[in-house]
Amino acid sequence: MRYLVNYSSANFALLNTAHVDAVVVVRVVVVVVVGSAP
């Protein structure tokens, strides 16, 4: 049971990290596009 909880927590942490990375990437892309726009 404890292993299952730890596994779920690890997956949740990975998803959270991936989500944060995606947000950062989107922000960088938006800044680059807006910055390079005429």
N, C-alpha and C positions, 0 to 999 in steps of 0.2 A: 504494500500500500504506500509506504513511504517512497519507494522507488518511483511509483506512478506520479506522486505529487511532485517529486523533484524533476521528473521528466517533463511534466506539464509546465512547471516554473521555468525550466530551461527553454522550452519552446516559446513560452510567452516572452521571455527576455529577448530571445533572438528576433521574434516578430517585432517587438518594441524597437529594437536597435535598427532593424531593417526599415521600419516606418520612419524613424528619425532621419536615417540616411536618405530616404526618398524625399523627405521634406526639404532637406538641405540641398540636394541635387536640383530639385524643382526651383528653389529660390535662386540658386546660382545661375541656372539656365535663364530664368526670367530677368535677372540683373544683366546678364550678358546680352540678351536679345534687346532689352530696353536700352542698354548703354550703347549698343551698336546701331540702334535705329537712327535714321537721319532726323 
